[in-house]
Amino acid sequence: MKPLPGSARRPLVDRVTAWSVRNRKRAVLSWLGLVVLAIALGAGLGDTSKVEHAPGETGRAQQMLDDAQVYSPPQESVLVEAASGDSGYPENAAMRQAVEDIAAALRGLGKDVTGAESVADVKSPSDSAAAAKQLVSSDGRSAIVRFSVTGRTMEPIQRAVLAQTKSHPDVSVTETGAASVSLAINDIKDKDFQRAEILSVPLTLIILAVVFGSLVSAGLPVLLALVSVFTGMALLMFAGRWMAIGDSTFSVVLLIGMAVGVDYTLFYLRRAREERSVGQAFDTALETAGRTSGRAVVVSGLTVMAAVAGLFFTGAETFTGITVGTVAVVGVAVFSSITVLPATLSWLGDRVDNWRIPYLGRRRTQVRDSRVWSTLVRQVVRRPLLWGGSVAVLLALLAVPAAGMKLSDPDLEHRLPDNVPALQALERLKSAFGVDVEPAEIVVRGDDLTGSEVTAAVAALKEKVADSDGRLKTPVDTSLIADGKLLVIRVPLAGDGKDAESVAALKELRETALPASLGKVDGLEYAVQGDTAKQEDFNAALGSSTPYVFGFVVLLSFLLLAAAFRSLAIPLVSILLNLLSIGSAYGVLTLVFQDGHLSGLLGFSSYGAVVSWLPLFMFVTLFGLSMDYHVFILSRVREYRSTGLSTKAAVVEGISRSAGVVTSAATVMIAVFAVFGTLSAIDYKMVGVGLGTAVLIDATVVRGILLPASLALLGDASWSMPGWLRWLPGVGLEGAEPAAGERLEQTEPVTDRG
């Protein structure tokens, strides 16, 4: 059998790696200079203050308010509750005194350190009978002092409330509201981020120490991954001068950066060891690793970046920061793997195996094939239809629950733990006073908002509300703001703000009531926002853009893999297997979070849906990440196939040789993702469990059974390239060579038996 033709052209990756090995000092210093420059740009010129706008009509309403520089101060409440067995307000003297003292303390705060008034519009039950009717619960056991937060800091307010809490021990005094809950959320996120850092780094070190048997070898991937993460975050902050960065973005960058940063370094370092184990000189082994694993890393990284870039098609600012941050951190990790990594390894030499771990060091620093995976793969390629078909059916069944997946963002009670004081007080406040569903808010802009045409249009809108069969409710409030530049109309909606009744009411308002009223005034611009509108606009943006995202990711992945392997079957098989593993992960996500299985173990309360942005994010991320293993394994199979081995024999050899490093890389990635499954916020838990499940499936049953079964069934057709695809430029994997000293002939036949 003739070897497959290789490429005579020396790819750029080879030249960069060889230069880095031979000019290690300049390579390391240049890389350090770029890292310092990126961090300096992020620290000195970075910005994270831009406000994120929702897509669609909600975003237009938010933009109109921003253009008019309208700032709506957050509303806060101090909840005063009677002790068990005591009478209620106003008979309870302790409650009455606490309410009066709290109101007086808030009104006496004055200006904060920035010169702004700390609070405004303090309203207390002691102000009047009408105020008491609104601010005291029906049973009198709960009363609230309500106010607006107008200052730049919450510290003076919190100090004042804490002082009143100590001064009135006979009643319960708790602050809650938009500002205090926001502070609690930020505090939880900061602690979660720190926890993720604290747990993921030592966990990764422990796994790599077991893999390599040497602390130096284990520490190098973690160090480069951390530098990639910090550099990627710095570049993201610099990009924040022109775009909004969402709350979860930095956590996602940490998650992806640690995973791919460690994986890419691990692939390269393990291949260099393999080359050294067969007698190559150290620098020669590094250059060979660059020509093999280095190329695979570049193709994998490009696939990840291309896949994540598909999120730009959504037009949602929620994904903009995630996309830019992920592309930045993956790009830095790829660049580091072919420049500073070979340069550092060249400088370290055999010292890379220093600080060996007792009982593991000598055994782990030697490269061996995996007997378990070798045995399994031999069985699979002998009976590919039986093994592959059985596993494909099982994964398809696991994906079935995903057909019933519902998308919705959680409310505060379900998103965060129930032991946060501000959230507990908010729940008690809602229980005592009822749940206020935020009305739809119509932001109107025009030249003459007080003129007769607009006044008549508002009157017509009220008539449409009255004739809506209860879908739109009264009262309809109007207010002129921003010195008459904007008119804000608030229309209550039926339902609880998230159910089908509220969605139908919003549709009635947007498609019927407004076109028949405000829509008839020439030159008038309006847009509807609010909780219901925001969720619906986001879902609509995802629904309309998802086919384009899917198409872009699949097509670009196909072209990259076709160019890399000069094959039509390889990209098609890889894409189908990716879709199957992602579908299985969706099914697990639905079972665990939407249906509430394992809620006790994972510490969350199901709200009957999955976070709206997660499935699309998982698709693009997993499509890219799973290519790490496919590209690395397929490149090894291609190497052996190019020596003249049959496809089945090359599959066995390639997977046996790559099994150890792929298993190690998957273990690290799953461990990092599992850390996120232990964090407080339910969206972080979903990210961790979803990504971890997909990687586990991909690195085991897909890599060990479905991939070899598919290649065995296709045989030599796996490597054929039709004429209509030969215009694609090669990227070097099609001509990768086997490790020095490896046998070029097939030594053990692999036969078909069903």
C-alpha angles and dihedrals in degrees: 000000000000120000115250114259117263132207119267093201117093107232123229092247090060092050093047093049093046091049091049092051093048095041099036097153094052091043094053095043092047091050092048090050091054091048092050091047092051093048091047091052091050095046097041104034103017123118132192098170101092112117117242114233124208119238125257126009094344090059091051090053091049091049092052090053091048092049089054090046091236114170119190108202114225117254119236134187135197108213116212115192131185119240118255111283095014124117122256137246129332096012091053104084093195091055092045093050093046092051092050094046094047092051091048092048093051094047090050097053095096119181127350127227091281092057095251123125108261097218141004139189096029108189123189136179087238092063096078144328090263091053091048090053090057099037102042123073120242092256092045093233094112130049131173136206106209128200145153122250106229100159128089095241135044096209099097091046093049092048091051093049092046090052090052091048089057093044094054108045093158092070135042114252119188132161119221139158142097096313099044093043090049089052090049091050092049091048091051092047092050091050091046091051091050091047091051090052094045094048102036098052100052091038090054091046092052093050093047092046089056091045097049102025089221130091093213092054090045094048097049097068091045092049094050091044092053092048089050090051095050092044092049091049091050091052089048091052090050090051086051088079087077104028143035120260115211127224096255098043100095091047090053091049090051091048097049095036095055092045099050095032092059093040096053094047091046093053092051097042093048093050091049089054090050091053092048091050090062094051107270119146113255099253092041089053090052092052091048089050088053092052090052117021092023091059091045090052092052093049091046092049093048089050092051092048093045092049094049091046086066087078089074087075090069093066088212115138088214088073098039096079093040091052096047093044094048094047090048096049094044091047091052091047092051093046091049092050094059099036121027095024097060089039092052092045090050089052094047096045112171089350087082085082094051124124093039117196115243115257090007107052104079094037096045096047089063119081116234135171118250110254093194096053092039091055092045095048092048089056092047096051090049092054104020097156094052096045098038095043094049094050093044090055092049093051091046090054090049089054094053096089089059088072088073096046114139122202121217137130116247123246119237094268092059099034098058137035117278094235097079109114095216091051092045090052091047090054092049090048091052091047092051099040104025130250115292110210109213109246123232108267119214113201111202127193126185146126099264112024093165095050126113095258094057092042090053091046091053089050089051090050090054089052091052089051091053091049096048096097091244097307090111116041141201151281099060106199124199130191133177112222142171093043092305096311094114137034118205119200120188119204120181115226129215118250131033097299096262107047129093091264092060092046090052090049091051090050090051090052096047101038103033117014100042099042088051093051121019091019091068093062112093116233094015118132121196140166134182123230137167138109095297093043093048094053093045093047091050092049090047091051091051093045094052096043101039095086090053092048092048092046094048094048095045095045095046092046089050093052094046093050093043089052092045098049102023088230139118098201097050097062092041092052093044092051093048092049091048091052090050094051092045091050089052090051089051089053092052091047090053093047095047104039108019095040093035100235112157090013091134093049094047095039104238140116115233118234094189099257146064124251105273099232097044105081094054092043090049091050097055094038096048093043088058099038095048088057087068091073097035094051094044094047095041092049089056091047089049091051092056092042089055090059092062102266118140117257093255093049091046090051092053093047095042096049093041090053096044098038096090097052094041091051090048093048092048091049091054092047094048091048092053091047091047090058088061089052088064096053124107105247115078093223090059089049090052092050092050097045094041097049094039092052093049093049091047091052093043096048095047121027096018096045097035101039118008098044097048091041091053094048092046092052092048095045114175090354086076090076102041121115118201118224095246090064099046092093088077112104115239121242098202106263092102090068102038114141130226121252115283113270096019118138114261097199131072105256100179122037119231110209132194117246105168 
